[in-house]
Amino acid sequence: MSSVAERTASVPAASRPRRSKAVLLQGAVIALGFVVLVAGFGLIAGYYRPYRIPTTSMSPTIEGGDTVLARRVDGASVGRGDIVIFREPLWGNAEMAKRVIGVAGDTVACCDDQQRLSVNGVAIDEPYLERGIGPGTGFSVTVPEGRLFLLGDFRSNSLDSRSHLEIASGTIAASGVEGRVEATVVPTSRIRTHERTSAFDNLGGPNAHSPGPLRPAVYAMVGGAAVVVLASAVGWAVSVARWTRRRLRR
């Protein structure tokens, strides 16, 4: 009788180390996933800020009501083709989104017989202008030092540098730039990163930038969350299976 009792008692004792190792492994995996998730979130929180775009002036690239993520950057670092969030006191001081067309020293002119802008004498094909450049009078301006010439993608429905040509040739201070738009995050049907345009590449730099650390940060958040959920689910399933086996043995 005593030998049977000893064998019975030895089963849970022998299984404890295996269970302890499994629990430790599960905990380590969950902790790793959580660290990766937090790192991704921290990267986004540290480098990016959300903005809600109230108008359709950047349509179809950004629609009215969209919420975008803009990376905090120095206005002196942006290039032609970048979409920026900015404030300009002489334009009303509200946060606005426009595309950089000219940087300091550039001469921006409108328009050739195909209604294309030119920058430094080079005609620019802008594939993001699905609705055309819209009506307007011709102009030719040279961008002063420390300033930017900005236009909306929905040219016939945008109050931009063309509307303020009498003020510093329509330009805004580069110091007024708050961020460079890299993604649309709301609504879910329009979630996407904004890839750099090559429209201005024939001019040489400074031109549009590719998205920064946003994409890897999102991957880290999604991957970390998936690891936490999966490891937790596996641990729960194993616990349920063990409990079920114990119940069946009784």
C-alpha positions in Angstrom: 0.0 0.0 0.0 2.8 2.4 0.9 4.5 1.8 -2.4 1.4 2.7 -4.3 0.9 5.9 -2.3 4.5 6.9 -2.9 4.2 6.5 -6.6 1.0 8.5 -6.6 2.6 11.3 -4.6 5.6 11.3 -6.9 3.7 12.3 -10.0 2.8 15.9 -9.1 6.3 16.4 -7.6 8.0 15.3 -10.8 5.7 17.4 -13.0 6.3 20.6 -11.0 9.7 21.5 -12.6 8.3 21.0 -16.1 5.3 23.2 -15.3 7.5 25.8 -13.7 9.7 26.0 -16.7 6.6 26.3 -19.0 5.2 29.1 -16.9 8.6 30.9 -16.9 8.9 30.5 -20.6 5.3 31.8 -21.2 6.0 34.8 -18.9 9.3 35.6 -20.7 7.5 35.5 -24.1 4.7 37.7 -22.9 7.2 40.1 -21.3 9.2 40.3 -24.6 6.0 40.9 -26.6 5.0 43.7 -24.2 8.4 45.3 -24.4 8.3 45.3 -28.2 4.7 46.7 -28.1 5.6 49.5 -25.7 8.8 50.3 -27.7 6.7 50.7 -30.9 4.1 52.9 -29.1 6.9 55.0 -27.6 8.5 55.6 -30.9 5.2 56.8 -32.4 4.4 58.9 -29.3 7.9 60.4 -29.3 8.2 61.3 -33.0 4.6 61.8 -34.3 1.5 63.8 -33.6 -2.0 63.4 -34.9 -3.8 66.1 -36.8 -7.4 66.3 -38.0 -7.6 67.8 -41.5 -10.8 70.0 -41.7 -10.9 70.8 -45.4 -10.6 69.1 -48.8 -7.8 71.3 -50.0 -5.4 68.3 -50.1 -7.9 66.0 -51.7 -7.6 63.3 -53.1 -4.4 62.7 -51.1 -6.0 63.7 -47.8 -9.7 64.1 -47.5 -11.6 66.5 -45.3 -12.1 64.9 -41.9 -9.1 62.6 -42.2 -6.8 62.3 -39.2 -3.1 62.1 -40.2 0.1 61.4 -38.3 2.8 64.0 -38.9 6.4 63.5 -37.8 7.9 66.4 -35.8 10.6 68.0 -38.0 12.4 71.2 -38.5 10.9 73.2 -41.3 14.4 73.8 -42.7 14.7 70.0 -43.4 11.6 69.6 -45.5 11.9 69.2 -49.3 9.8 69.7 -52.4 6.9 67.3 -52.5 6.6 66.8 -48.7 3.2 67.4 -47.2 3.5 69.6 -44.1 1.4 70.7 -41.2 2.1 74.4 -40.4 0.9 77.6 -38.9 1.3 81.0 -40.6 0.0 84.0 -38.6 -0.6 86.0 -41.8 -2.8 83.2 -43.1 -4.9 83.1 -39.9 -2.6 81.1 -37.7 -4.7 77.9 -37.9 -3.1 74.5 -38.4 -3.1 73.7 -42.1 -1.8 70.9 -44.4 -0.2 71.7 -47.8 2.4 70.4 -50.1 5.8 72.0 -50.4 6.4 73.2 -54.0 9.3 75.5 -53.6 12.1 75.9 -51.1 14.5 78.9 -50.6 16.0 80.1 -53.8 13.5 78.3 -56.1 11.5 80.1 -58.8 8.0 78.8 -59.0 5.9 79.7 -62.1 2.4 79.0 -63.4 1.8 77.6 -66.0 2.7 76.0 -69.3 0.3 75.0 -72.1 -0.4 71.7 -70.2 -1.3 73.7 -67.1 1.8 72.4 -65.3 3.8 74.4 -62.7 7.5 74.9 -63.3 10.2 75.1 -60.7 13.5 76.6 -61.8 12.3 76.3 -65.4 11.5 72.6 -65.2 7.9 71.6 -65.8 6.6 69.4 -63.0 4.3 66.4 -63.7 2.3 66.0 -60.5 0.5 62.6 -60.5 -1.4 63.3 -57.3 -3.4 66.1 -59.0 -6.4 64.0 -60.1 -8.7 67.0 -60.3 -6.4 69.3 -62.3 -4.7 72.5 -61.4 -7.9 74.5 -61.5 -8.4 78.1 -62.7 -6.1 80.9 -61.7 -3.8 83.6 -63.1 -0.2 83.1 -64.0 2.5 84.0 -61.5 6.3 83.7 -61.1 7.8 84.0 -57.7 11.2 83.4 -56.2 11.1 81.9 -52.7 13.0 84.0 -50.1 15.6 82.5 -47.7 14.0 80.6 -44.8 10.6 80.3 -46.5 8.5 77.8 -48.4 6.0 78.0 -51.2 3.0 75.7 -50.6 0.0 74.5 -52.6 -2.9 72.2 -51.9 -3.4 69.1 -54.1 -7.0 70.1 -54.9 -5.8 73.2 -56.7 -9.2 74.6 -57.6 -10.4 74.4 -54.0 -7.3 75.5 -52.0 -6.4 78.7 -50.3 -2.6 78.5 -50.4 0.5 80.5 -51.5 -1.3 81.6 -54.7 -3.9 83.4 -52.5 -1.3 85.3 -50.6 1.2 86.4 -53.4 1.2 90.0 -52.0 2.6 88.7 -48.7 6.3 87.6 -49.0 5.5 86.2 -52.5 2.9 83.9 -51.0 5.5 82.0 -49.0 5.4 80.9 -45.3 8.2 80.9 -42.8 9.9 77.5 -42.6 9.9 77.9 -38.8 6.1 77.6 -38.9 6.2 74.0 -40.0 5.1 71.7 -37.2 5.4 68.3 -38.9 5.7 66.3 -42.1 2.7 64.1 -42.9 3.5 60.4 -43.2 0.3 58.5 -42.8 -3.5 58.7 -42.7 -4.9 56.8 -39.7 -8.6 57.8 -39.6 -11.0 56.7 -41.1 -10.0 53.0 -41.2 -11.0 52.8 -44.8 -8.2 55.2 -45.7 -5.4 54.0 -43.5 -2.1 54.2 -45.4 1.4 55.6 -45.3 2.1 58.5 -47.7 5.0 57.4 -49.8 7.4 60.1 -51.2 6.6 61.6 -54.6 9.3 61.5 -57.3 7.7 64.5 -59.1 10.5 66.9 -58.2 13.5 64.5 -58.5 14.8 66.0 -61.7 15.5 69.2 -59.8 18.0 67.7 -57.3 17.6 68.1 -53.6 16.1 69.0 -51.3 13.2 66.8 -52.4 10.4 64.7 -50.8 11.3 62.3 -47.9 10.3 58.7 -47.4 8.3 57.8 -44.3 10.5 57.7 -41.2 10.3 55.1 -38.4 6.5 55.0 -38.5 6.1 51.7 -40.4 8.6 49.7 -38.3 7.0 51.2 -35.1 3.6 50.0 -36.2 4.9 46.6 -37.1 6.5 46.4 -33.6 3.2 47.4 -31.9 1.2 44.8 -33.9 3.8 42.1 -33.6 4.2 42.7 -29.9 0.5 42.7 -29.3 0.2 39.5 -31.3 2.9 37.8 -29.3 1.2 38.8 -26.0 -2.2 37.5 -27.1 -0.9 34.3 -28.6 1.3 33.4 -25.7 -1.5 34.2 -23.3 -4.0 32.1 -25.3 -1.5 29.1 -25.5 -1.0 29.3 -21.7 -4.7 29.4 -21.1 -5.3 26.5 -23.5 -2.7 24.4 -21.8 -4.1 25.2 -18.3 -7.6 24.2 -19.5 -6.3 21.0 -21.0 -4.5 20.0 -17.8 -7.5 20.8 -15.7 -9.7 18.7 -18.0 -7.3 15.8 -17.7 -7.3 16.0 -13.9 -11.1 16.0 -13.9 -11.3 12.9 -16.2 -8.9 11.0 -13.9 -11.1 11.4 -10.9 
